[in-house]
């Protein structure tokens, strides 16, 4: 068994909300005078305004509703 096969993400790539990889094409920036963030992924052509808690979820690769993966922010 290789080290990669021991990875939880590798063993459960298709479970909702588990694993995935942040897209290298994500650009996340805070919005001035707001607690929200702007995220854009030029490769997928998507852009959204997300909360600080959603940024934390994304950075921790948590995607319970598969919204981040549907928008191309997380890849499997």
PyMOL Python script that loads the backbone (N, CA, C, O; Angstrom):
from pymol import cmd

cmd.read_pdbstr("""\
ATOM      1  N   UNK A   1       0.842  -1.172   0.000  1.00  0.00           N
ATOM      2  CA  UNK A   1       0.000   0.000   0.000  1.00  0.00           C
ATOM      3  C   UNK A   1       0.892   1.242   0.000  1.00  0.00           C
ATOM      4  O   UNK A   1       1.785   1.368   0.838  1.00  0.00           O
ATOM      5  N   UNK A   2       0.650   2.156  -0.938  1.00  0.00           N
ATOM      6  CA  UNK A   2       1.448   3.379  -0.996  1.00  0.00           C
ATOM      7  C   UNK A   2       0.947   4.384   0.021  1.00  0.00           C
ATOM      8  O   UNK A   2      -0.155   4.240   0.551  1.00  0.00           O
ATOM      9  N   UNK A   3       1.754   5.404   0.297  1.00  0.00           N
ATOM     10  CA  UNK A   3       1.343   6.436   1.241  1.00  0.00           C
ATOM     11  C   UNK A   3       0.073   7.127   0.773  1.00  0.00           C
ATOM     12  O   UNK A   3      -0.787   7.459   1.589  1.00  0.00           O
ATOM     13  N   UNK A   4      -0.054   7.348  -0.537  1.00  0.00           N
ATOM     14  CA  UNK A   4      -1.230   8.029  -1.065  1.00  0.00           C
ATOM     15  C   UNK A   4      -2.500   7.234  -0.791  1.00  0.00           C
ATOM     16  O   UNK A   4      -3.545   7.819  -0.506  1.00  0.00           O
ATOM     17  N   UNK A   5      -2.424   5.912  -0.872  1.00  0.00           N
ATOM     18  CA  UNK A   5      -3.613   5.104  -0.669  1.00  0.00           C
ATOM     19  C   UNK A   5      -4.084   5.125   0.784  1.00  0.00           C
ATOM     20  O   UNK A   5      -5.211   4.721   1.072  1.00  0.00           O
ATOM     21  N   UNK A   6      -3.241   5.587   1.698  1.00  0.00           N
ATOM     22  CA  UNK A   6      -3.628   5.691   3.096  1.00  0.00           C
ATOM     23  C   UNK A   6      -4.385   6.994   3.369  1.00  0.00           C
ATOM     24  O   UNK A   6      -4.987   7.155   4.431  1.00  0.00           O
ATOM     25  N   UNK A   7      -4.353   7.894   2.437  1.00  0.00           N
ATOM     26  CA  UNK A   7      -4.994   9.194   2.597  1.00  0.00           C
ATOM     27  C   UNK A   7      -6.510   9.044   2.638  1.00  0.00           C
ATOM     28  O   UNK A   7      -7.091   8.337   1.814  1.00  0.00           O
ATOM     29  N   UNK A   8      -7.146   9.707   3.594  1.00  0.00           N
ATOM     30  CA  UNK A   8      -8.600   9.678   3.710  1.00  0.00           C
ATOM     31  C   UNK A   8      -9.244  10.225   2.446  1.00  0.00           C
ATOM     32  O   UNK A   8     -10.234   9.670   1.968  1.00  0.00           O
ATOM     33  N   UNK A   9      -8.695  11.314   1.891  1.00  0.00           N
ATOM     34  CA  UNK A   9      -9.246  11.890   0.669  1.00  0.00           C
ATOM     35  C   UNK A   9      -9.192  10.890  -0.484  1.00  0.00           C
ATOM     36  O   UNK A   9     -10.123  10.807  -1.284  1.00  0.00           O
ATOM     37  N   UNK A  10      -8.109  10.140  -0.563  1.00  0.00           N
ATOM     38  CA  UNK A  10      -7.958   9.177  -1.647  1.00  0.00           C
ATOM     39  C   UNK A  10      -8.958   8.046  -1.509  1.00  0.00           C
ATOM     40  O   UNK A  10      -9.463   7.535  -2.509  1.00  0.00           O
ATOM     41  N   UNK A  11      -9.250   7.649  -0.271  1.00  0.00           N
ATOM     42  CA  UNK A  11     -10.157   6.532  -0.043  1.00  0.00           C
ATOM     43  C   UNK A  11     -11.622   6.921  -0.190  1.00  0.00           C
ATOM     44  O   UNK A  11     -12.466   6.057  -0.427  1.00  0.00           O
ATOM     45  N   UNK A  12     -11.939   8.207  -0.055  1.00  0.00           N
ATOM     46  CA  UNK A  12     -13.339   8.639  -0.092  1.00  0.00           C
ATOM     47  C   UNK A  12     -13.557   9.819  -1.037  1.00  0.00           C
ATOM     48  O   UNK A  12     -14.113  10.834  -0.618  1.00  0.00           O
ATOM     49  N   UNK A  13     -13.135   9.717  -2.298  1.00  0.00           N
ATOM     50  CA  UNK A  13     -13.220  10.889  -3.167  1.00  0.00           C
ATOM     51  C   UNK A  13     -14.630  11.285  -3.570  1.00  0.00           C
ATOM     52  O   UNK A  13     -14.842  12.437  -3.948  1.00  0.00           O
ATOM     53  N   UNK A  14     -15.595  10.390  -3.507  1.00  0.00           N
ATOM     54  CA  UNK A  14     -16.931  10.706  -4.009  1.00  0.00           C
ATOM     55  C   UNK A  14     -17.984  10.901  -2.934  1.00  0.00           C
ATOM     56  O   UNK A  14     -19.163  11.057  -3.251  1.00  0.00           O
ATOM     57  N   UNK A  15     -17.585  10.896  -1.668  1.00  0.00           N
ATOM     58  CA  UNK A  15     -18.549  11.143  -0.614  1.00  0.00           C
ATOM     59  C   UNK A  15     -18.829  12.634  -0.539  1.00  0.00           C
ATOM     60  O   UNK A  15     -17.896  13.436  -0.546  1.00  0.00           O
ATOM     61  N   UNK A  16     -20.103  13.022  -0.469  1.00  0.00           N
ATOM     62  CA  UNK A  16     -20.433  14.443  -0.382  1.00  0.00           C
ATOM     63  C   UNK A  16     -19.772  15.106   0.814  1.00  0.00           C
ATOM     64  O   UNK A  16     -19.835  14.598   1.933  1.00  0.00           O
ATOM     65  N   UNK A  17     -19.149  16.224   0.570  1.00  0.00           N
ATOM     66  CA  UNK A  17     -18.564  17.012   1.641  1.00  0.00           C
ATOM     67  C   UNK A  17     -17.215  16.551   2.138  1.00  0.00           C
ATOM     68  O   UNK A  17     -16.701  17.110   3.107  1.00  0.00           O
ATOM     69  N   UNK A  18     -16.615  15.539   1.502  1.00  0.00           N
ATOM     70  CA  UNK A  18     -15.353  14.991   1.988  1.00  0.00           C
ATOM     71  C   UNK A  18     -14.289  15.100   0.912  1.00  0.00           C
ATOM     72  O   UNK A  18     -14.530  14.776  -0.251  1.00  0.00           O
ATOM     73  N   UNK A  19     -13.112  15.558   1.309  1.00  0.00           N
ATOM     74  CA  UNK A  19     -11.952  15.525   0.423  1.00  0.00           C
ATOM     75  C   UNK A  19     -11.988  16.583  -0.659  1.00  0.00           C
ATOM     76  O   UNK A  19     -12.546  17.665  -0.477  1.00  0.00           O
ATOM     77  N   UNK A  20     -11.392  16.259  -1.771  1.00  0.00           N
ATOM     78  CA  UNK A  20     -11.274  17.205  -2.864  1.00  0.00           C
ATOM     79  C   UNK A  20      -9.989  17.997  -2.755  1.00  0.00           C
ATOM     80  O   UNK A  20      -9.223  17.852  -1.803  1.00  0.00           O
ATOM     81  N   UNK A  21      -9.774  18.827  -3.739  1.00  0.00           N
ATOM     82  CA  UNK A  21      -8.578  19.665  -3.795  1.00  0.00           C
ATOM     83  C   UNK A  21      -9.017  21.064  -4.202  1.00  0.00           C
ATOM     84  O   UNK A  21      -9.872  21.230  -5.071  1.00  0.00           O
ATOM     85  N   UNK A  22      -8.429  22.058  -3.571  1.00  0.00           N
ATOM     86  CA  UNK A  22      -8.704  23.429  -3.992  1.00  0.00           C
ATOM     87  C   UNK A  22      -8.178  23.626  -5.403  1.00  0.00           C
ATOM     88  O   UNK A  22      -7.060  23.218  -5.717  1.00  0.00           O
ATOM     89  N   UNK A  23      -8.966  24.240  -6.235  1.00  0.00           N
ATOM     90  CA  UNK A  23      -8.502  24.558  -7.578  1.00  0.00           C
ATOM     91  C   UNK A  23      -7.383  25.585  -7.500  1.00  0.00           C
ATOM     92  O   UNK A  23      -7.467  26.545  -6.734  1.00  0.00           O
ATOM     93  N   UNK A  24      -6.347  25.386  -8.284  1.00  0.00           N
ATOM     94  CA  UNK A  24      -5.245  26.350  -8.344  1.00  0.00           C
ATOM     95  C   UNK A  24      -5.659  27.645  -9.026  1.00  0.00           C
ATOM     96  O   UNK A  24      -4.905  28.618  -9.023  1.00  0.00           O
ATOM     97  N   UNK A  25      -6.848  27.664  -9.609  1.00  0.00           N
ATOM     98  CA  UNK A  25      -7.315  28.832 -10.350  1.00  0.00           C
ATOM     99  C   UNK A  25      -8.213  29.752  -9.515  1.00  0.00           C
ATOM    100  O   UNK A  25      -8.664  30.786 -10.007  1.00  0.00           O
ATOM    101  N   UNK A  26      -8.474  29.380  -8.254  1.00  0.00           N
ATOM    102  CA  UNK A  26      -9.303  30.215  -7.381  1.00  0.00           C
ATOM    103  C   UNK A  26      -8.574  31.502  -7.016  1.00  0.00           C
ATOM    104  O   UNK A  26      -7.379  31.497  -6.719  1.00  0.00           O
ATOM    105  N   UNK A  27      -9.314  32.593  -7.045  1.00  0.00           N
ATOM    106  CA  UNK A  27      -8.824  33.880  -6.537  1.00  0.00           C
ATOM    107  C   UNK A  27      -9.839  34.320  -5.487  1.00  0.00           C
ATOM    108  O   UNK A  27     -11.012  34.530  -5.794  1.00  0.00           O
ATOM    109  N   UNK A  28      -9.377  34.457  -4.245  1.00  0.00           N
ATOM    110  CA  UNK A  28     -10.255  34.848  -3.141  1.00  0.00           C
ATOM    111  C   UNK A  28      -9.719  36.140  -2.557  1.00  0.00           C
ATOM    112  O   UNK A  28      -8.542  36.234  -2.208  1.00  0.00           O
ATOM    113  N   UNK A  29     -10.590  37.139  -2.450  1.00  0.00           N
ATOM    114  CA  UNK A  29     -10.165  38.429  -1.919  1.00  0.00           C
ATOM    115  C   UNK A  29     -11.272  39.011  -1.038  1.00  0.00           C
ATOM    116  O   UNK A  29     -12.454  38.857  -1.347  1.00  0.00           O
ATOM    117  N   UNK A  30     -10.893  39.681   0.061  1.00  0.00           N
ATOM    118  CA  UNK A  30     -11.917  40.303   0.908  1.00  0.00           C
ATOM    119  C   UNK A  30     -12.565  41.488   0.206  1.00  0.00           C
ATOM    120  O   UNK A  30     -11.937  42.166  -0.607  1.00  0.00           O
ATOM    121  N   UNK A  31     -13.820  41.724   0.530  1.00  0.00           N
ATOM    122  CA  UNK A  31     -14.553  42.867  -0.010  1.00  0.00           C
ATOM    123  C   UNK A  31     -14.411  44.018   0.981  1.00  0.00           C
ATOM    124  O   UNK A  31     -14.667  43.854   2.174  1.00  0.00           O
ATOM    125  N   UNK A  32     -14.007  45.171   0.486  1.00  0.00           N
ATOM    126  CA  UNK A  32     -13.789  46.343   1.337  1.00  0.00           C
ATOM    127  C   UNK A  32     -15.057  46.691   2.114  1.00  0.00           C
ATOM    128  O   UNK A  32     -16.158  46.683   1.563  1.00  0.00           O
ATOM    129  N   UNK A  33     -14.888  46.992   3.389  1.00  0.00           N
ATOM    130  CA  UNK A  33     -15.977  47.384   4.287  1.00  0.00           C
ATOM    131  C   UNK A  33     -17.057  46.303   4.414  1.00  0.00           C
ATOM    132  O   UNK A  33     -18.236  46.608   4.593  1.00  0.00           O
ATOM    133  N   UNK A  34     -16.642  45.057   4.321  1.00  0.00           N
ATOM    134  CA  UNK A  34     -17.566  43.936   4.428  1.00  0.00           C
ATOM    135  C   UNK A  34     -16.862  42.768   5.105  1.00  0.00           C
ATOM    136  O   UNK A  34     -15.633  42.707   5.135  1.00  0.00           O
ATOM    137  N   UNK A  35     -17.635  41.855   5.640  1.00  0.00           N
ATOM    138  CA  UNK A  35     -17.068  40.630   6.194  1.00  0.00           C
ATOM    139  C   UNK A  35     -17.054  39.511   5.160  1.00  0.00           C
ATOM    140  O   UNK A  35     -16.596  38.404   5.442  1.00  0.00           O
ATOM    141  N   UNK A  36     -17.557  39.802   3.965  1.00  0.00           N
ATOM    142  CA  UNK A  36     -17.639  38.809   2.901  1.00  0.00           C
ATOM    143  C   UNK A  36     -16.408  38.837   2.005  1.00  0.00           C
ATOM    144  O   UNK A  36     -15.582  39.747   2.069  1.00  0.00           O
ATOM    145  N   UNK A  37     -16.315  37.807   1.167  1.00  0.00           N
ATOM    146  CA  UNK A  37     -15.195  37.648   0.244  1.00  0.00           C
ATOM    147  C   UNK A  37     -15.724  37.439  -1.164  1.00  0.00           C
ATOM    148  O   UNK A  37     -16.826  36.928  -1.361  1.00  0.00           O
ATOM    149  N   UNK A  38     -14.927  37.840  -2.131  1.00  0.00           N
ATOM    150  CA  UNK A  38     -15.222  37.596  -3.542  1.00  0.00           C
ATOM    151  C   UNK A  38     -14.336  36.442  -3.983  1.00  0.00           C
ATOM    152  O   UNK A  38     -13.125  36.466  -3.764  1.00  0.00           O
ATOM    153  N   UNK A  39     -14.934  35.431  -4.603  1.00  0.00           N
ATOM    154  CA  UNK A  39     -14.170  34.312  -5.142  1.00  0.00           C
ATOM    155  C   UNK A  39     -14.474  34.209  -6.627  1.00  0.00           C
ATOM    156  O   UNK A  39     -15.626  34.293  -7.052  1.00  0.00           O
ATOM    157  N   UNK A  40     -13.418  34.026  -7.403  1.00  0.00           N
ATOM    158  CA  UNK A  40     -13.568  33.858  -8.840  1.00  0.00           C
ATOM    159  C   UNK A  40     -12.644  32.724  -9.278  1.00  0.00           C
ATOM    160  O   UNK A  40     -11.532  32.570  -8.772  1.00  0.00           O
ATOM    161  N   UNK A  41     -13.131  31.948 -10.218  1.00  0.00           N
ATOM    162  CA  UNK A  41     -12.329  30.892 -10.825  1.00  0.00           C
ATOM    163  C   UNK A  41     -12.417  31.099 -12.334  1.00  0.00           C
ATOM    164  O   UNK A  41     -13.389  30.677 -12.960  1.00  0.00           O
ATOM    165  N   UNK A  42     -11.409  31.746 -12.924  1.00  0.00           N
ATOM    166  CA  UNK A  42     -11.455  32.048 -14.358  1.00  0.00           C
ATOM    167  C   UNK A  42     -11.566  30.803 -15.237  1.00  0.00           C
ATOM    168  O   UNK A  42     -12.148  30.863 -16.320  1.00  0.00           O
ATOM    169  N   UNK A  43     -11.023  29.694 -14.790  1.00  0.00           N
ATOM    170  CA  UNK A  43     -11.084  28.471 -15.592  1.00  0.00           C
ATOM    171  C   UNK A  43     -12.515  27.959 -15.717  1.00  0.00           C
ATOM    172  O   UNK A  43     -12.944  27.567 -16.802  1.00  0.00           O
ATOM    173  N   UNK A  44     -13.257  27.961 -14.603  1.00  0.00           N
ATOM    174  CA  UNK A  44     -14.641  27.485 -14.646  1.00  0.00           C
ATOM    175  C   UNK A  44     -15.610  28.582 -15.067  1.00  0.00           C
ATOM    176  O   UNK A  44     -16.745  28.300 -15.450  1.00  0.00           O
ATOM    177  N   UNK A  45     -15.160  29.841 -14.997  1.00  0.00           N
ATOM    178  CA  UNK A  45     -16.014  30.958 -15.374  1.00  0.00           C
ATOM    179  C   UNK A  45     -17.010  31.345 -14.295  1.00  0.00           C
ATOM    180  O   UNK A  45     -18.015  31.994 -14.585  1.00  0.00           O
ATOM    181  N   UNK A  46     -16.745  30.956 -13.057  1.00  0.00           N
ATOM    182  CA  UNK A  46     -17.663  31.246 -11.963  1.00  0.00           C
ATOM    183  C   UNK A  46     -17.097  32.291 -11.018  1.00  0.00           C
ATOM    184  O   UNK A  46     -15.885  32.409 -10.840  1.00  0.00           O
ATOM    185  N   UNK A  47     -18.008  33.046 -10.419  1.00  0.00           N
ATOM    186  CA  UNK A  47     -17.647  34.043  -9.420  1.00  0.00           C
ATOM    187  C   UNK A  47     -18.786  34.133  -8.422  1.00  0.00           C
ATOM    188  O   UNK A  47     -19.956  34.049  -8.794  1.00  0.00           O
ATOM    189  N   UNK A  48     -18.440  34.304  -7.149  1.00  0.00           N
ATOM    190  CA  UNK A  48     -19.450  34.378  -6.097  1.00  0.00           C
ATOM    191  C   UNK A  48     -18.970  35.275  -4.973  1.00  0.00           C
ATOM    192  O   UNK A  48     -17.778  35.553  -4.839  1.00  0.00           O
ATOM    193  N   UNK A  49     -19.917  35.721  -4.171  1.00  0.00           N
ATOM    194  CA  UNK A  49     -19.620  36.383  -2.908  1.00  0.00           C
ATOM    195  C   UNK A  49     -19.903  35.350  -1.832  1.00  0.00           C
ATOM    196  O   UNK A  49     -20.995  34.786  -1.774  1.00  0.00           O
ATOM    197  N   UNK A  50     -18.906  35.102  -0.972  1.00  0.00           N
ATOM    198  CA  UNK A  50     -19.044  34.090   0.071  1.00  0.00           C
ATOM    199  C   UNK A  50     -18.667  34.681   1.426  1.00  0.00           C
ATOM    200  O   UNK A  50     -17.911  35.649   1.514  1.00  0.00           O
ATOM    201  N   UNK A  51     -19.205  34.084   2.459  1.00  0.00           N
ATOM    202  CA  UNK A  51     -18.944  34.557   3.823  1.00  0.00           C
ATOM    203  C   UNK A  51     -17.582  34.059   4.306  1.00  0.00           C
ATOM    204  O   UNK A  51     -16.963  33.190   3.692  1.00  0.00           O
ATOM    205  N   UNK A  52     -17.139  34.632   5.417  1.00  0.00           N
ATOM    206  CA  UNK A  52     -15.873  34.205   6.017  1.00  0.00           C
ATOM    207  C   UNK A  52     -15.937  32.733   6.430  1.00  0.00           C
ATOM    208  O   UNK A  52     -14.950  32.009   6.303  1.00  0.00           O
ATOM    209  N   UNK A  53     -17.087  32.296   6.919  1.00  0.00           N
ATOM    210  CA  UNK A  53     -17.216  30.889   7.313  1.00  0.00           C
ATOM    211  C   UNK A  53     -17.158  29.972   6.087  1.00  0.00           C
ATOM    212  O   UNK A  53     -16.642  28.858   6.176  1.00  0.00           O
ATOM    213  N   UNK A  54     -17.678  30.425   4.955  1.00  0.00           N
ATOM    214  CA  UNK A  54     -17.585  29.628   3.730  1.00  0.00           C
ATOM    215  C   UNK A  54     -16.143  29.557   3.227  1.00  0.00           C
ATOM    216  O   UNK A  54     -15.727  28.536   2.679  1.00  0.00           O
ATOM    217  N   UNK A  55     -15.382  30.635   3.410  1.00  0.00           N
ATOM    218  CA  UNK A  55     -13.959  30.613   3.045  1.00  0.00           C
ATOM    219  C   UNK A  55     -13.235  29.566   3.883  1.00  0.00           C
ATOM    220  O   UNK A  55     -12.417  28.808   3.362  1.00  0.00           O
ATOM    221  N   UNK A  56     -13.534  29.520   5.185  1.00  0.00           N
ATOM    222  CA  UNK A  56     -12.920  28.520   6.061  1.00  0.00           C
ATOM    223  C   UNK A  56     -13.294  27.109   5.618  1.00  0.00           C
ATOM    224  O   UNK A  56     -12.446  26.217   5.582  1.00  0.00           O
ATOM    225  N   UNK A  57     -14.573  26.911   5.281  1.00  0.00           N
ATOM    226  CA  UNK A  57     -15.014  25.593   4.812  1.00  0.00           C
ATOM    227  C   UNK A  57     -14.261  25.202   3.546  1.00  0.00           C
ATOM    228  O   UNK A  57     -13.787  24.073   3.416  1.00  0.00           O
ATOM    229  N   UNK A  58     -14.156  26.136   2.626  1.00  0.00           N
ATOM    230  CA  UNK A  58     -13.467  25.864   1.360  1.00  0.00           C
ATOM    231  C   UNK A  58     -12.003  25.534   1.596  1.00  0.00           C
ATOM    232  O   UNK A  58     -11.485  24.572   1.030  1.00  0.00           O
ATOM    233  N   UNK A  59     -11.336  26.316   2.420  1.00  0.00           N
ATOM    234  CA  UNK A  59      -9.912  26.069   2.690  1.00  0.00           C
ATOM    235  C   UNK A  59      -9.686  24.754   3.431  1.00  0.00           C
ATOM    236  O   UNK A  59      -8.614  24.157   3.331  1.00  0.00           O
ATOM    237  N   UNK A  60     -10.703  24.303   4.179  1.00  0.00           N
ATOM    238  CA  UNK A  60     -10.622  23.007   4.861  1.00  0.00           C
ATOM    239  C   UNK A  60     -11.200  21.872   4.001  1.00  0.00           C
ATOM    240  O   UNK A  60     -11.348  20.737   4.454  1.00  0.00           O
ATOM    241  N   UNK A  61     -11.518  22.217   2.757  1.00  0.00           N
ATOM    242  CA  UNK A  61     -12.021  21.248   1.779  1.00  0.00           C
ATOM    243  C   UNK A  61     -13.321  20.592   2.222  1.00  0.00           C
ATOM    244  O   UNK A  61     -13.547  19.409   1.965  1.00  0.00           O
ATOM    245  N   UNK A  62     -14.175  21.365   2.888  1.00  0.00           N
ATOM    246  CA  UNK A  62     -15.491  20.885   3.295  1.00  0.00           C
ATOM    247  C   UNK A  62     -16.526  21.406   2.315  1.00  0.00           C
ATOM    248  O   UNK A  62     -16.584  22.605   2.043  1.00  0.00           O
ATOM    249  N   UNK A  63     -17.331  20.519   1.793  1.00  0.00           N
ATOM    250  CA  UNK A  63     -18.300  20.872   0.759  1.00  0.00           C
ATOM    251  C   UNK A  63     -19.571  20.043   0.939  1.00  0.00           C
ATOM    252  O   UNK A  63     -19.880  19.206   0.090  1.00  0.00           O
ATOM    253  N   UNK A  64     -20.318  20.261   2.036  1.00  0.00           N
ATOM    254  CA  UNK A  64     -21.449  19.391   2.347  1.00  0.00           C
ATOM    255  C   UNK A  64     -22.546  19.354   1.282  1.00  0.00           C
ATOM    256  O   UNK A  64     -23.200  18.325   1.112  1.00  0.00           O
ATOM    257  N   UNK A  65     -22.756  20.448   0.572  1.00  0.00           N
ATOM    258  CA  UNK A  65     -23.802  20.491  -0.457  1.00  0.00           C
ATOM    259  C   UNK A  65     -23.246  20.373  -1.876  1.00  0.00           C
ATOM    260  O   UNK A  65     -23.987  20.484  -2.853  1.00  0.00           O
ATOM    261  N   UNK A  66     -21.939  20.148  -1.978  1.00  0.00           N
ATOM    262  CA  UNK A  66     -21.258  20.042  -3.274  1.00  0.00           C
ATOM    263  C   UNK A  66     -21.327  21.332  -4.093  1.00  0.00           C
ATOM    264  O   UNK A  66     -21.092  21.312  -5.301  1.00  0.00           O
ATOM    265  N   UNK A  67     -21.646  22.449  -3.443  1.00  0.00           N
ATOM    266  CA  UNK A  67     -21.718  23.723  -4.163  1.00  0.00           C
ATOM    267  C   UNK A  67     -20.350  24.180  -4.650  1.00  0.00           C
ATOM    268  O   UNK A  67     -20.218  24.680  -5.767  1.00  0.00           O
ATOM    269  N   UNK A  68     -19.324  24.005  -3.803  1.00  0.00           N
ATOM    270  CA  UNK A  68     -17.983  24.429  -4.201  1.00  0.00           C
ATOM    271  C   UNK A  68     -17.479  23.607  -5.383  1.00  0.00           C
ATOM    272  O   UNK A  68     -16.851  24.155  -6.290  1.00  0.00           O
ATOM    273  N   UNK A  69     -17.741  22.326  -5.387  1.00  0.00           N
ATOM    274  CA  UNK A  69     -17.283  21.485  -6.500  1.00  0.00           C
ATOM    275  C   UNK A  69     -18.095  21.775  -7.763  1.00  0.00           C
ATOM    276  O   UNK A  69     -17.549  21.733  -8.866  1.00  0.00           O
ATOM    277  N   UNK A  70     -19.379  22.065  -7.621  1.00  0.00           N
ATOM    278  CA  UNK A  70     -20.199  22.393  -8.793  1.00  0.00           C
ATOM    279  C   UNK A  70     -19.730  23.685  -9.459  1.00  0.00           C
ATOM    280  O   UNK A  70     -19.846  23.845 -10.674  1.00  0.00           O
ATOM    281  N   UNK A  71     -19.202  24.601  -8.655  1.00  0.00           N
ATOM    282  CA  UNK A  71     -18.712  25.871  -9.194  1.00  0.00           C
ATOM    283  C   UNK A  71     -17.267  25.790  -9.672  1.00  0.00           C
ATOM    284  O   UNK A  71     -16.762  26.731 -10.285  1.00  0.00           O
ATOM    285  N   UNK A  72     -16.595  24.664  -9.394  1.00  0.00           N
ATOM    286  CA  UNK A  72     -15.206  24.493  -9.835  1.00  0.00           C
ATOM    287  C   UNK A  72     -14.185  24.968  -8.832  1.00  0.00           C
ATOM    288  O   UNK A  72     -12.995  25.003  -9.147  1.00  0.00           O
ATOM    289  N   UNK A  73     -14.613  25.345  -7.608  1.00  0.00           N
ATOM    290  CA  UNK A  73     -13.680  25.815  -6.599  1.00  0.00           C
ATOM    291  C   UNK A  73     -12.949  24.648  -5.925  1.00  0.00           C
ATOM    292  O   UNK A  73     -11.805  24.797  -5.493  1.00  0.00           O
ATOM    293  N   UNK A  74     -13.606  23.493  -5.836  1.00  0.00           N
ATOM    294  CA  UNK A  74     -12.993  22.258  -5.361  1.00  0.00           C
ATOM    295  C   UNK A  74     -13.067  21.248  -6.484  1.00  0.00           C
ATOM    296  O   UNK A  74     -14.075  21.161  -7.184  1.00  0.00           O
ATOM    297  N   UNK A  75     -12.006  20.487  -6.657  1.00  0.00           N
ATOM    298  CA  UNK A  75     -11.997  19.456  -7.698  1.00  0.00           C
ATOM    299  C   UNK A  75     -11.752  18.095  -7.056  1.00  0.00           C
ATOM    300  O   UNK A  75     -11.145  17.994  -5.990  1.00  0.00           O
ATOM    301  N   UNK A  76     -12.231  17.063  -7.717  1.00  0.00           N
ATOM    302  CA  UNK A  76     -12.076  15.685  -7.209  1.00  0.00           C
ATOM    303  C   UNK A  76     -11.317  14.848  -8.199  1.00  0.00           C
ATOM    304  O   UNK A  76     -11.085  13.664  -7.956  1.00  0.00           O
TER     305      UNK A  76
END
""", "prot")
cmd.dss("prot")
cmd.show_as("cartoon", "prot")
cmd.util.cbc("prot")
cmd.orient("prot")
